[in-house]
Amino acid sequence: MITLQQVSRVYRRGADEVHALEQINLAIPDGTFVALMGPSGSGKSTLLSLIAGLDQPSSGNVAINGQMLSGLSEDQLAAWRAAHVGFVFQFYNLIPVLSAAENVEVPLLLTRLSKAARRQHVETALQIVGLADRQHHRPNQLSGGEQQRVAIARAVVVDPDLLVADEPTGDLDAKNADDILDLLRRLKNEFHKTIVMVTHDPRAERYVDQTFHLDKGVLVKKEE
């Protein structure tokens, strides 16, 4: 599903070069739930951005499901992301004036689906995350855990191959964090989603198939 070969990412900061990632080789099978862990500044979020097609490597190759991302134009990358990637963030990024259902529908507005088809997709996504009965509530009427579930429904409503999650439990208490991690694991098991998650949460290791540790831009070890 995901293959990185000799991937490095170097940023320029004034006259300095910042080596965010160094010679990363990584293979993640289809239908796997993995965590990227490591201290702040270790390169986790940079690696996630490369896998999600939000950024390009300075050198090396990133391939997702046989699609080489390196060398695609910005427009091509945007089209690829829209079709294949769902995003979940630490802060839910919900639109306050929209209901849960309307927030989930937002990615579908870029498709050619009819209004009735969009509604069906939204209802299915909200059922998957256990919020069918909250679809008319606005974000300020939902708990933090419920808001993150809406965000996950929004991420899966287009049925992406790949889910990327950046600290999805970082703003939640322990119970809600466990519920979200359990939901992500269920998406992997029941819907065969491939999920790559950046996290500092030690609880996450109980839910994932594999953990990759980074330090100073280098993949230092992996755990089954």
PyMOL commands that place a pseudoatom at each C-alpha (Angstrom):
pseudoatom trace, name=CA, resn=MET, resi=1, chain=A, elem=C, hetatm=0, pos=[0.000, 0.000, 0.000]
pseudoatom trace, name=CA, resn=ILE, resi=2, chain=A, elem=C, hetatm=0, pos=[2.622, 2.562, 1.131]
pseudoatom trace, name=CA, resn=THR, resi=3, chain=A, elem=C, hetatm=0, pos=[6.242, 2.427, 0.044]
pseudoatom trace, name=CA, resn=LEU, resi=4, chain=A, elem=C, hetatm=0, pos=[8.945, 4.991, 0.807]
pseudoatom trace, name=CA, resn=GLN, resi=5, chain=A, elem=C, hetatm=0, pos=[12.384, 4.509, -0.713]
pseudoatom trace, name=CA, resn=GLN, resi=6, chain=A, elem=C, hetatm=0, pos=[15.366, 6.555, 0.463]
pseudoatom trace, name=CA, resn=VAL, resi=7, chain=A, elem=C, hetatm=0, pos=[13.104, 9.509, 1.303]
pseudoatom trace, name=CA, resn=SER, resi=8, chain=A, elem=C, hetatm=0, pos=[14.673, 12.675, 2.669]
pseudoatom trace, name=CA, resn=ARG, resi=9, chain=A, elem=C, hetatm=0, pos=[13.104, 16.078, 3.309]
pseudoatom trace, name=CA, resn=VAL, resi=10, chain=A, elem=C, hetatm=0, pos=[15.283, 19.154, 3.682]
pseudoatom trace, name=CA, resn=TYR, resi=11, chain=A, elem=C, hetatm=0, pos=[13.893, 22.614, 4.444]
pseudoatom trace, name=CA, resn=ARG, resi=12, chain=A, elem=C, hetatm=0, pos=[15.718, 25.896, 4.025]
pseudoatom trace, name=CA, resn=ARG, resi=13, chain=A, elem=C, hetatm=0, pos=[15.459, 28.296, 6.936]
pseudoatom trace, name=CA, resn=GLY, resi=14, chain=A, elem=C, hetatm=0, pos=[17.318, 31.402, 5.904]
pseudoatom trace, name=CA, resn=ALA, resi=15, chain=A, elem=C, hetatm=0, pos=[20.881, 30.310, 5.205]
pseudoatom trace, name=CA, resn=ASP, resi=16, chain=A, elem=C, hetatm=0, pos=[20.435, 27.068, 7.148]
pseudoatom trace, name=CA, resn=GLU, resi=17, chain=A, elem=C, hetatm=0, pos=[19.289, 23.637, 6.003]
pseudoatom trace, name=CA, resn=VAL, resi=18, chain=A, elem=C, hetatm=0, pos=[16.955, 21.694, 8.284]
pseudoatom trace, name=CA, resn=HIS, resi=19, chain=A, elem=C, hetatm=0, pos=[17.065, 17.938, 7.677]
pseudoatom trace, name=CA, resn=ALA, resi=20, chain=A, elem=C, hetatm=0, pos=[13.550, 16.913, 8.718]
pseudoatom trace, name=CA, resn=LEU, resi=21, chain=A, elem=C, hetatm=0, pos=[13.838, 13.348, 7.366]
pseudoatom trace, name=CA, resn=GLU, resi=22, chain=A, elem=C, hetatm=0, pos=[16.901, 11.325, 6.440]
pseudoatom trace, name=CA, resn=GLN, resi=23, chain=A, elem=C, hetatm=0, pos=[16.874, 8.328, 4.085]
pseudoatom trace, name=CA, resn=ILE, resi=24, chain=A, elem=C, hetatm=0, pos=[13.573, 6.822, 5.229]
pseudoatom trace, name=CA, resn=ASN, resi=25, chain=A, elem=C, hetatm=0, pos=[12.718, 3.352, 3.923]
pseudoatom trace, name=CA, resn=LEU, resi=26, chain=A, elem=C, hetatm=0, pos=[9.256, 2.184, 4.902]
pseudoatom trace, name=CA, resn=ALA, resi=27, chain=A, elem=C, hetatm=0, pos=[6.672, -0.333, 3.702]
pseudoatom trace, name=CA, resn=ILE, resi=28, chain=A, elem=C, hetatm=0, pos=[3.142, -0.435, 5.145]
pseudoatom trace, name=CA, resn=PRO, resi=29, chain=A, elem=C, hetatm=0, pos=[0.845, -3.213, 3.901]
pseudoatom trace, name=CA, resn=ASP, resi=30, chain=A, elem=C, hetatm=0, pos=[-2.720, -2.585, 2.779]
pseudoatom trace, name=CA, resn=GLY, resi=31, chain=A, elem=C, hetatm=0, pos=[-5.281, -2.635, 5.597]
pseudoatom trace, name=CA, resn=THR, resi=32, chain=A, elem=C, hetatm=0, pos=[-2.772, -1.898, 8.373]
pseudoatom trace, name=CA, resn=PHE, resi=33, chain=A, elem=C, hetatm=0, pos=[-3.131, 0.518, 11.313]
pseudoatom trace, name=CA, resn=VAL, resi=34, chain=A, elem=C, hetatm=0, pos=[0.260, 2.025, 12.164]
pseudoatom trace, name=CA, resn=ALA, resi=35, chain=A, elem=C, hetatm=0, pos=[1.474, 4.682, 14.589]
pseudoatom trace, name=CA, resn=LEU, resi=36, chain=A, elem=C, hetatm=0, pos=[4.351, 7.088, 14.026]
pseudoatom trace, name=CA, resn=MET, resi=37, chain=A, elem=C, hetatm=0, pos=[5.863, 8.009, 17.383]
pseudoatom trace, name=CA, resn=GLY, resi=38, chain=A, elem=C, hetatm=0, pos=[8.796, 10.034, 18.619]
pseudoatom trace, name=CA, resn=PRO, resi=39, chain=A, elem=C, hetatm=0, pos=[9.707, 13.278, 20.377]
pseudoatom trace, name=CA, resn=SER, resi=40, chain=A, elem=C, hetatm=0, pos=[8.657, 16.696, 19.080]
pseudoatom trace, name=CA, resn=GLY, resi=41, chain=A, elem=C, hetatm=0, pos=[10.728, 17.646, 16.058]
pseudoatom trace, name=CA, resn=SER, resi=42, chain=A, elem=C, hetatm=0, pos=[11.504, 14.019, 15.182]
pseudoatom trace, name=CA, resn=GLY, resi=43, chain=A, elem=C, hetatm=0, pos=[9.901, 14.261, 11.728]
pseudoatom trace, name=CA, resn=LYS, resi=44, chain=A, elem=C, hetatm=0, pos=[6.613, 12.462, 12.397]
pseudoatom trace, name=CA, resn=SER, resi=45, chain=A, elem=C, hetatm=0, pos=[4.331, 15.124, 10.945]
pseudoatom trace, name=CA, resn=THR, resi=46, chain=A, elem=C, hetatm=0, pos=[6.667, 15.683, 7.987]
pseudoatom trace, name=CA, resn=LEU, resi=47, chain=A, elem=C, hetatm=0, pos=[6.525, 11.964, 7.223]
pseudoatom trace, name=CA, resn=LEU, resi=48, chain=A, elem=C, hetatm=0, pos=[2.733, 11.971, 7.520]
pseudoatom trace, name=CA, resn=SER, resi=49, chain=A, elem=C, hetatm=0, pos=[2.535, 14.937, 5.118]
pseudoatom trace, name=CA, resn=LEU, resi=50, chain=A, elem=C, hetatm=0, pos=[4.619, 13.064, 2.538]
pseudoatom trace, name=CA, resn=ILE, resi=51, chain=A, elem=C, hetatm=0, pos=[2.459, 9.937, 2.824]
pseudoatom trace, name=CA, resn=ALA, resi=52, chain=A, elem=C, hetatm=0, pos=[-0.708, 12.051, 2.469]
pseudoatom trace, name=CA, resn=GLY, resi=53, chain=A, elem=C, hetatm=0, pos=[0.577, 13.909, -0.588]
pseudoatom trace, name=CA, resn=LEU, resi=54, chain=A, elem=C, hetatm=0, pos=[0.563, 17.258, 1.220]
pseudoatom trace, name=CA, resn=ASP, resi=55, chain=A, elem=C, hetatm=0, pos=[4.299, 17.679, 0.652]
pseudoatom trace, name=CA, resn=GLN, resi=56, chain=A, elem=C, hetatm=0, pos=[6.974, 16.310, -1.668]
pseudoatom trace, name=CA, resn=PRO, resi=57, chain=A, elem=C, hetatm=0, pos=[10.306, 14.727, -0.662]
pseudoatom trace, name=CA, resn=SER, resi=58, chain=A, elem=C, hetatm=0, pos=[13.570, 16.476, -1.417]
pseudoatom trace, name=CA, resn=SER, resi=59, chain=A, elem=C, hetatm=0, pos=[14.855, 13.112, -2.643]
pseudoatom trace, name=CA, resn=GLY, resi=60, chain=A, elem=C, hetatm=0, pos=[13.595, 9.545, -2.824]
pseudoatom trace, name=CA, resn=ASN, resi=61, chain=A, elem=C, hetatm=0, pos=[10.241, 8.114, -3.844]
pseudoatom trace, name=CA, resn=VAL, resi=62, chain=A, elem=C, hetatm=0, pos=[6.827, 7.888, -2.200]
pseudoatom trace, name=CA, resn=ALA, resi=63, chain=A, elem=C, hetatm=0, pos=[4.329, 5.443, -3.743]
pseudoatom trace, name=CA, resn=ILE, resi=64, chain=A, elem=C, hetatm=0, pos=[0.779, 4.789, -2.513]
pseudoatom trace, name=CA, resn=ASN, resi=65, chain=A, elem=C, hetatm=0, pos=[-1.096, 1.836, -4.050]
pseudoatom trace, name=CA, resn=GLY, resi=66, chain=A, elem=C, hetatm=0, pos=[1.292, 1.918, -6.985]
pseudoatom trace, name=CA, resn=GLN, resi=67, chain=A, elem=C, hetatm=0, pos=[0.830, 5.659, -7.593]
pseudoatom trace, name=CA, resn=MET, resi=68, chain=A, elem=C, hetatm=0, pos=[4.166, 7.459, -7.498]
pseudoatom trace, name=CA, resn=LEU, resi=69, chain=A, elem=C, hetatm=0, pos=[3.542, 10.808, -5.782]
pseudoatom trace, name=CA, resn=SER, resi=70, chain=A, elem=C, hetatm=0, pos=[6.962, 12.254, -6.458]
pseudoatom trace, name=CA, resn=GLY, resi=71, chain=A, elem=C, hetatm=0, pos=[6.815, 14.513, -9.480]
pseudoatom trace, name=CA, resn=LEU, resi=72, chain=A, elem=C, hetatm=0, pos=[3.056, 15.076, -9.546]
pseudoatom trace, name=CA, resn=SER, resi=73, chain=A, elem=C, hetatm=0, pos=[1.943, 18.673, -9.995]
pseudoatom trace, name=CA, resn=GLU, resi=74, chain=A, elem=C, hetatm=0, pos=[0.052, 20.461, -7.203]
pseudoatom trace, name=CA, resn=ASP, resi=75, chain=A, elem=C, hetatm=0, pos=[-3.220, 20.036, -9.123]
pseudoatom trace, name=CA, resn=GLN, resi=76, chain=A, elem=C, hetatm=0, pos=[-2.555, 16.325, -9.675]
pseudoatom trace, name=CA, resn=LEU, resi=77, chain=A, elem=C, hetatm=0, pos=[-1.707, 15.861, -5.997]
pseudoatom trace, name=CA, resn=ALA, resi=78, chain=A, elem=C, hetatm=0, pos=[-4.879, 17.680, -4.941]
pseudoatom trace, name=CA, resn=ALA, resi=79, chain=A, elem=C, hetatm=0, pos=[-6.996, 15.470, -7.189]
pseudoatom trace, name=CA, resn=TRP, resi=80, chain=A, elem=C, hetatm=0, pos=[-5.264, 12.347, -5.867]
pseudoatom trace, name=CA, resn=ARG, resi=81, chain=A, elem=C, hetatm=0, pos=[-5.807, 13.397, -2.226]
pseudoatom trace, name=CA, resn=ALA, resi=82, chain=A, elem=C, hetatm=0, pos=[-9.481, 14.148, -2.831]
pseudoatom trace, name=CA, resn=ALA, resi=83, chain=A, elem=C, hetatm=0, pos=[-10.041, 10.668, -4.257]
pseudoatom trace, name=CA, resn=HIS, resi=84, chain=A, elem=C, hetatm=0, pos=[-7.860, 8.559, -1.971]
pseudoatom trace, name=CA, resn=VAL, resi=85, chain=A, elem=C, hetatm=0, pos=[-7.084, 10.210, 1.402]
pseudoatom trace, name=CA, resn=GLY, resi=86, chain=A, elem=C, hetatm=0, pos=[-9.179, 11.060, 4.451]
pseudoatom trace, name=CA, resn=PHE, resi=87, chain=A, elem=C, hetatm=0, pos=[-7.741, 13.454, 7.051]
pseudoatom trace, name=CA, resn=VAL, resi=88, chain=A, elem=C, hetatm=0, pos=[-8.278, 13.522, 10.826]
pseudoatom trace, name=CA, resn=PHE, resi=89, chain=A, elem=C, hetatm=0, pos=[-6.625, 16.219, 12.941]
pseudoatom trace, name=CA, resn=GLN, resi=90, chain=A, elem=C, hetatm=0, pos=[-6.123, 16.935, 16.646]
pseudoatom trace, name=CA, resn=PHE, resi=91, chain=A, elem=C, hetatm=0, pos=[-8.470, 19.924, 16.483]
pseudoatom trace, name=CA, resn=TYR, resi=92, chain=A, elem=C, hetatm=0, pos=[-11.577, 18.803, 14.711]
pseudoatom trace, name=CA, resn=ASN, resi=93, chain=A, elem=C, hetatm=0, pos=[-11.793, 21.710, 12.227]
pseudoatom trace, name=CA, resn=LEU, resi=94, chain=A, elem=C, hetatm=0, pos=[-15.577, 21.521, 12.104]
pseudoatom trace, name=CA, resn=ILE, resi=95, chain=A, elem=C, hetatm=0, pos=[-17.526, 24.476, 10.704]
pseudoatom trace, name=CA, resn=PRO, resi=96, chain=A, elem=C, hetatm=0, pos=[-19.409, 25.934, 13.709]
pseudoatom trace, name=CA, resn=VAL, resi=97, chain=A, elem=C, hetatm=0, pos=[-22.534, 27.080, 11.821]
pseudoatom trace, name=CA, resn=LEU, resi=98, chain=A, elem=C, hetatm=0, pos=[-23.095, 23.701, 10.150]
pseudoatom trace, name=CA, resn=SER, resi=99, chain=A, elem=C, hetatm=0, pos=[-24.769, 20.631, 11.657]
pseudoatom trace, name=CA, resn=ALA, resi=100, chain=A, elem=C, hetatm=0, pos=[-22.878, 17.370, 12.073]
pseudoatom trace, name=CA, resn=ALA, resi=101, chain=A, elem=C, hetatm=0, pos=[-24.445, 16.049, 8.844]
pseudoatom trace, name=CA, resn=GLU, resi=102, chain=A, elem=C, hetatm=0, pos=[-23.588, 19.224, 6.934]
pseudoatom trace, name=CA, resn=ASN, resi=103, chain=A, elem=C, hetatm=0, pos=[-19.979, 19.075, 8.163]
pseudoatom trace, name=CA, resn=VAL, resi=104, chain=A, elem=C, hetatm=0, pos=[-19.681, 15.468, 7.017]
pseudoatom trace, name=CA, resn=GLU, resi=105, chain=A, elem=C, hetatm=0, pos=[-21.153, 16.386, 3.624]
pseudoatom trace, name=CA, resn=VAL, resi=106, chain=A, elem=C, hetatm=0, pos=[-18.507, 19.040, 2.862]
pseudoatom trace, name=CA, resn=PRO, resi=107, chain=A, elem=C, hetatm=0, pos=[-16.040, 16.737, 0.979]
pseudoatom trace, name=CA, resn=LEU, resi=108, chain=A, elem=C, hetatm=0, pos=[-18.930, 15.379, -1.120]
pseudoatom trace, name=CA, resn=LEU, resi=109, chain=A, elem=C, hetatm=0, pos=[-19.725, 18.858, -2.443]
pseudoatom trace, name=CA, resn=LEU, resi=110, chain=A, elem=C, hetatm=0, pos=[-16.638, 18.483, -4.660]
pseudoatom trace, name=CA, resn=THR, resi=111, chain=A, elem=C, hetatm=0, pos=[-18.074, 15.342, -6.268]
pseudoatom trace, name=CA, resn=ARG, resi=112, chain=A, elem=C, hetatm=0, pos=[-20.780, 14.836, -8.873]
pseudoatom trace, name=CA, resn=LEU, resi=113, chain=A, elem=C, hetatm=0, pos=[-23.073, 12.945, -6.518]
pseudoatom trace, name=CA, resn=SER, resi=114, chain=A, elem=C, hetatm=0, pos=[-26.728, 13.955, -6.404]
pseudoatom trace, name=CA, resn=LYS, resi=115, chain=A, elem=C, hetatm=0, pos=[-28.121, 15.519, -3.243]
pseudoatom trace, name=CA, resn=ALA, resi=116, chain=A, elem=C, hetatm=0, pos=[-29.931, 12.265, -2.393]
pseudoatom trace, name=CA, resn=ALA, resi=117, chain=A, elem=C, hetatm=0, pos=[-26.739, 10.228, -2.876]
pseudoatom trace, name=CA, resn=ARG, resi=118, chain=A, elem=C, hetatm=0, pos=[-24.776, 12.669, -0.731]
pseudoatom trace, name=CA, resn=ARG, resi=119, chain=A, elem=C, hetatm=0, pos=[-27.373, 12.368, 2.027]
pseudoatom trace, name=CA, resn=GLN, resi=120, chain=A, elem=C, hetatm=0, pos=[-27.125, 8.567, 1.923]
pseudoatom trace, name=CA, resn=HIS, resi=121, chain=A, elem=C, hetatm=0, pos=[-23.325, 8.687, 2.153]
pseudoatom trace, name=CA, resn=VAL, resi=122, chain=A, elem=C, hetatm=0, pos=[-23.525, 11.094, 5.097]
pseudoatom trace, name=CA, resn=GLU, resi=123, chain=A, elem=C, hetatm=0, pos=[-26.045, 8.942, 6.972]
pseudoatom trace, name=CA, resn=THR, resi=124, chain=A, elem=C, hetatm=0, pos=[-23.880, 5.852, 6.451]
pseudoatom trace, name=CA, resn=ALA, resi=125, chain=A, elem=C, hetatm=0, pos=[-20.743, 7.626, 7.692]
pseudoatom trace, name=CA, resn=LEU, resi=126, chain=A, elem=C, hetatm=0, pos=[-22.508, 8.922, 10.802]
pseudoatom trace, name=CA, resn=GLN, resi=127, chain=A, elem=C, hetatm=0, pos=[-23.891, 5.439, 11.524]
pseudoatom trace, name=CA, resn=ILE, resi=128, chain=A, elem=C, hetatm=0, pos=[-20.367, 4.008, 11.288]
pseudoatom trace, name=CA, resn=VAL, resi=129, chain=A, elem=C, hetatm=0, pos=[-19.103, 6.411, 13.952]
pseudoatom trace, name=CA, resn=GLY, resi=130, chain=A, elem=C, hetatm=0, pos=[-22.190, 5.951, 16.145]
pseudoatom trace, name=CA, resn=LEU, resi=131, chain=A, elem=C, hetatm=0, pos=[-23.676, 9.424, 15.720]
pseudoatom trace, name=CA, resn=ALA, resi=132, chain=A, elem=C, hetatm=0, pos=[-26.736, 8.845, 13.546]
pseudoatom trace, name=CA, resn=ASP, resi=133, chain=A, elem=C, hetatm=0, pos=[-28.900, 10.349, 16.299]
pseudoatom trace, name=CA, resn=ARG, resi=134, chain=A, elem=C, hetatm=0, pos=[-26.774, 13.534, 16.518]
pseudoatom trace, name=CA, resn=GLN, resi=135, chain=A, elem=C, hetatm=0, pos=[-26.727, 14.502, 12.855]
pseudoatom trace, name=CA, resn=HIS, resi=136, chain=A, elem=C, hetatm=0, pos=[-28.668, 17.750, 13.338]
pseudoatom trace, name=CA, resn=HIS, resi=137, chain=A, elem=C, hetatm=0, pos=[-26.525, 18.979, 16.238]
pseudoatom trace, name=CA, resn=ARG, resi=138, chain=A, elem=C, hetatm=0, pos=[-23.979, 21.727, 15.701]
pseudoatom trace, name=CA, resn=PRO, resi=139, chain=A, elem=C, hetatm=0, pos=[-20.393, 21.344, 16.998]
pseudoatom trace, name=CA, resn=ASN, resi=140, chain=A, elem=C, hetatm=0, pos=[-21.022, 23.447, 20.128]
pseudoatom trace, name=CA, resn=GLN, resi=141, chain=A, elem=C, hetatm=0, pos=[-23.788, 20.987, 21.090]
pseudoatom trace, name=CA, resn=LEU, resi=142, chain=A, elem=C, hetatm=0, pos=[-21.400, 18.023, 20.930]
pseudoatom trace, name=CA, resn=SER, resi=143, chain=A, elem=C, hetatm=0, pos=[-18.692, 16.802, 23.314]
pseudoatom trace, name=CA, resn=GLY, resi=144, chain=A, elem=C, hetatm=0, pos=[-15.057, 16.734, 22.225]
pseudoatom trace, name=CA, resn=GLY, resi=145, chain=A, elem=C, hetatm=0, pos=[-15.255, 12.995, 21.567]
pseudoatom trace, name=CA, resn=GLU, resi=146, chain=A, elem=C, hetatm=0, pos=[-18.403, 13.434, 19.502]
pseudoatom trace, name=CA, resn=GLN, resi=147, chain=A, elem=C, hetatm=0, pos=[-16.812, 16.243, 17.502]
pseudoatom trace, name=CA, resn=GLN, resi=148, chain=A, elem=C, hetatm=0, pos=[-13.847, 14.003, 16.696]
pseudoatom trace, name=CA, resn=ARG, resi=149, chain=A, elem=C, hetatm=0, pos=[-16.271, 11.270, 15.597]
pseudoatom trace, name=CA, resn=VAL, resi=150, chain=A, elem=C, hetatm=0, pos=[-17.926, 13.765, 13.239]
pseudoatom trace, name=CA, resn=ALA, resi=151, chain=A, elem=C, hetatm=0, pos=[-14.466, 14.627, 11.904]
pseudoatom trace, name=CA, resn=ILE, resi=152, chain=A, elem=C, hetatm=0, pos=[-13.755, 10.929, 11.324]
pseudoatom trace, name=CA, resn=ALA, resi=153, chain=A, elem=C, hetatm=0, pos=[-17.118, 10.527, 9.562]
pseudoatom trace, name=CA, resn=ARG, resi=154, chain=A, elem=C, hetatm=0, pos=[-16.143, 13.461, 7.328]
pseudoatom trace, name=CA, resn=ALA, resi=155, chain=A, elem=C, hetatm=0, pos=[-12.817, 11.747, 6.594]
pseudoatom trace, name=CA, resn=VAL, resi=156, chain=A, elem=C, hetatm=0, pos=[-14.412, 8.427, 5.575]
pseudoatom trace, name=CA, resn=VAL, resi=157, chain=A, elem=C, hetatm=0, pos=[-17.488, 9.738, 3.729]
pseudoatom trace, name=CA, resn=VAL, resi=158, chain=A, elem=C, hetatm=0, pos=[-15.691, 9.635, 0.364]
pseudoatom trace, name=CA, resn=ASP, resi=159, chain=A, elem=C, hetatm=0, pos=[-14.556, 6.042, 1.101]
pseudoatom trace, name=CA, resn=PRO, resi=160, chain=A, elem=C, hetatm=0, pos=[-10.797, 6.754, 0.893]
pseudoatom trace, name=CA, resn=ASP, resi=161, chain=A, elem=C, hetatm=0, pos=[-8.178, 4.002, 0.693]
pseudoatom trace, name=CA, resn=LEU, resi=162, chain=A, elem=C, hetatm=0, pos=[-5.985, 5.764, 3.234]
pseudoatom trace, name=CA, resn=LEU, resi=163, chain=A, elem=C, hetatm=0, pos=[-6.746, 7.581, 6.492]
pseudoatom trace, name=CA, resn=VAL, resi=164, chain=A, elem=C, hetatm=0, pos=[-4.086, 9.849, 7.978]
pseudoatom trace, name=CA, resn=ALA, resi=165, chain=A, elem=C, hetatm=0, pos=[-4.546, 11.050, 11.543]
pseudoatom trace, name=CA, resn=ASP, resi=166, chain=A, elem=C, hetatm=0, pos=[-2.394, 13.719, 13.223]
pseudoatom trace, name=CA, resn=GLU, resi=167, chain=A, elem=C, hetatm=0, pos=[-2.676, 13.455, 17.020]
pseudoatom trace, name=CA, resn=PRO, resi=168, chain=A, elem=C, hetatm=0, pos=[-6.378, 12.467, 16.843]
pseudoatom trace, name=CA, resn=THR, resi=169, chain=A, elem=C, hetatm=0, pos=[-6.581, 11.932, 20.621]
pseudoatom trace, name=CA, resn=GLY, resi=170, chain=A, elem=C, hetatm=0, pos=[-4.423, 14.905, 21.612]
pseudoatom trace, name=CA, resn=ASP, resi=171, chain=A, elem=C, hetatm=0, pos=[-7.341, 17.062, 22.758]
pseudoatom trace, name=CA, resn=LEU, resi=172, chain=A, elem=C, hetatm=0, pos=[-9.389, 14.304, 24.437]
pseudoatom trace, name=CA, resn=ASP, resi=173, chain=A, elem=C, hetatm=0, pos=[-9.655, 12.796, 27.911]
pseudoatom trace, name=CA, resn=ALA, resi=174, chain=A, elem=C, hetatm=0, pos=[-8.640, 9.178, 28.486]
pseudoatom trace, name=CA, resn=LYS, resi=175, chain=A, elem=C, hetatm=0, pos=[-12.051, 7.593, 27.885]
pseudoatom trace, name=CA, resn=ASN, resi=176, chain=A, elem=C, hetatm=0, pos=[-12.754, 9.529, 24.696]
pseudoatom trace, name=CA, resn=ALA, resi=177, chain=A, elem=C, hetatm=0, pos=[-9.208, 8.855, 23.497]
pseudoatom trace, name=CA, resn=ASP, resi=178, chain=A, elem=C, hetatm=0, pos=[-9.752, 5.110, 23.943]
pseudoatom trace, name=CA, resn=ASP, resi=179, chain=A, elem=C, hetatm=0, pos=[-13.100, 5.352, 22.138]
pseudoatom trace, name=CA, resn=ILE, resi=180, chain=A, elem=C, hetatm=0, pos=[-11.513, 7.124, 19.162]
pseudoatom trace, name=CA, resn=LEU, resi=181, chain=A, elem=C, hetatm=0, pos=[-8.625, 4.655, 18.957]
pseudoatom trace, name=CA, resn=ASP, resi=182, chain=A, elem=C, hetatm=0, pos=[-11.119, 1.787, 19.114]
pseudoatom trace, name=CA, resn=LEU, resi=183, chain=A, elem=C, hetatm=0, pos=[-13.151, 3.397, 16.313]
pseudoatom trace, name=CA, resn=LEU, resi=184, chain=A, elem=C, hetatm=0, pos=[-10.051, 3.744, 14.126]
pseudoatom trace, name=CA, resn=ARG, resi=185, chain=A, elem=C, hetatm=0, pos=[-9.175, 0.102, 14.752]
pseudoatom trace, name=CA, resn=ARG, resi=186, chain=A, elem=C, hetatm=0, pos=[-12.739, -0.871, 13.782]
pseudoatom trace, name=CA, resn=LEU, resi=187, chain=A, elem=C, hetatm=0, pos=[-12.432, 1.096, 10.524]
pseudoatom trace, name=CA, resn=LYS, resi=188, chain=A, elem=C, hetatm=0, pos=[-9.310, -0.933, 9.797]
pseudoatom trace, name=CA, resn=ASN, resi=189, chain=A, elem=C, hetatm=0, pos=[-10.868, -4.276, 10.707]
pseudoatom trace, name=CA, resn=GLU, resi=190, chain=A, elem=C, hetatm=0, pos=[-14.376, -3.876, 9.254]
pseudoatom trace, name=CA, resn=PHE, resi=191, chain=A, elem=C, hetatm=0, pos=[-13.725, -1.588, 6.293]
pseudoatom trace, name=CA, resn=HIS, resi=192, chain=A, elem=C, hetatm=0, pos=[-10.131, -2.555, 5.478]
pseudoatom trace, name=CA, resn=LYS, resi=193, chain=A, elem=C, hetatm=0, pos=[-8.831, 1.005, 5.777]
pseudoatom trace, name=CA, resn=THR, resi=194, chain=A, elem=C, hetatm=0, pos=[-5.110, 1.647, 5.874]
pseudoatom trace, name=CA, resn=ILE, resi=195, chain=A, elem=C, hetatm=0, pos=[-4.492, 4.121, 8.709]
pseudoatom trace, name=CA, resn=VAL, resi=196, chain=A, elem=C, hetatm=0, pos=[-1.308, 6.064, 9.492]
pseudoatom trace, name=CA, resn=MET, resi=197, chain=A, elem=C, hetatm=0, pos=[-1.427, 8.004, 12.753]
pseudoatom trace, name=CA, resn=VAL, resi=198, chain=A, elem=C, hetatm=0, pos=[1.010, 10.414, 14.376]
pseudoatom trace, name=CA, resn=THR, resi=199, chain=A, elem=C, hetatm=0, pos=[0.618, 10.281, 18.140]
pseudoatom trace, name=CA, resn=HIS, resi=200, chain=A, elem=C, hetatm=0, pos=[2.290, 10.932, 21.485]
pseudoatom trace, name=CA, resn=ASP, resi=201, chain=A, elem=C, hetatm=0, pos=[-0.387, 8.845, 23.230]
pseudoatom trace, name=CA, resn=PRO, resi=202, chain=A, elem=C, hetatm=0, pos=[1.119, 5.676, 24.747]
pseudoatom trace, name=CA, resn=ARG, resi=203, chain=A, elem=C, hetatm=0, pos=[-2.372, 4.094, 24.776]
pseudoatom trace, name=CA, resn=ALA, resi=204, chain=A, elem=C, hetatm=0, pos=[-2.237, 4.007, 20.985]
pseudoatom trace, name=CA, resn=GLU, resi=205, chain=A, elem=C, hetatm=0, pos=[0.221, 1.125, 20.948]
pseudoatom trace, name=CA, resn=ARG, resi=206, chain=A, elem=C, hetatm=0, pos=[-2.501, -1.219, 22.252]
pseudoatom trace, name=CA, resn=TYR, resi=207, chain=A, elem=C, hetatm=0, pos=[-4.673, -0.503, 19.213]
pseudoatom trace, name=CA, resn=VAL, resi=208, chain=A, elem=C, hetatm=0, pos=[-2.263, -0.426, 16.271]
pseudoatom trace, name=CA, resn=ASP, resi=209, chain=A, elem=C, hetatm=0, pos=[-0.675, -3.254, 14.300]
pseudoatom trace, name=CA, resn=GLN, resi=210, chain=A, elem=C, hetatm=0, pos=[2.748, -1.673, 14.190]
pseudoatom trace, name=CA, resn=THR, resi=211, chain=A, elem=C, hetatm=0, pos=[4.608, 1.286, 15.693]
pseudoatom trace, name=CA, resn=PHE, resi=212, chain=A, elem=C, hetatm=0, pos=[7.401, 3.152, 13.933]
pseudoatom trace, name=CA, resn=HIS, resi=213, chain=A, elem=C, hetatm=0, pos=[9.678, 5.352, 16.058]
pseudoatom trace, name=CA, resn=LEU, resi=214, chain=A, elem=C, hetatm=0, pos=[11.482, 8.371, 14.664]
pseudoatom trace, name=CA, resn=ASP, resi=215, chain=A, elem=C, hetatm=0, pos=[14.215, 10.476, 16.206]
pseudoatom trace, name=CA, resn=LYS, resi=216, chain=A, elem=C, hetatm=0, pos=[15.837, 13.497, 14.548]
pseudoatom trace, name=CA, resn=GLY, resi=217, chain=A, elem=C, hetatm=0, pos=[14.448, 12.531, 11.159]
pseudoatom trace, name=CA, resn=VAL, resi=218, chain=A, elem=C, hetatm=0, pos=[15.675, 8.946, 11.284]
pseudoatom trace, name=CA, resn=LEU, resi=219, chain=A, elem=C, hetatm=0, pos=[13.592, 5.781, 11.585]
pseudoatom trace, name=CA, resn=VAL, resi=220, chain=A, elem=C, hetatm=0, pos=[15.177, 4.259, 14.669]
pseudoatom trace, name=CA, resn=LYS, resi=221, chain=A, elem=C, hetatm=0, pos=[13.096, 1.150, 15.239]
pseudoatom trace, name=CA, resn=LYS, resi=222, chain=A, elem=C, hetatm=0, pos=[9.792, -0.478, 14.596]
pseudoatom trace, name=CA, resn=GLU, resi=223, chain=A, elem=C, hetatm=0, pos=[7.652, -2.640, 16.829]
pseudoatom trace, name=CA, resn=GLU, resi=224, chain=A, elem=C, hetatm=0, pos=[5.143, -5.300, 15.820]
for i in range(1, 224): cmd.bond("trace and resi %d" % i, "trace and resi %d" % (i + 1))
show_as sticks, trace
zoom trace
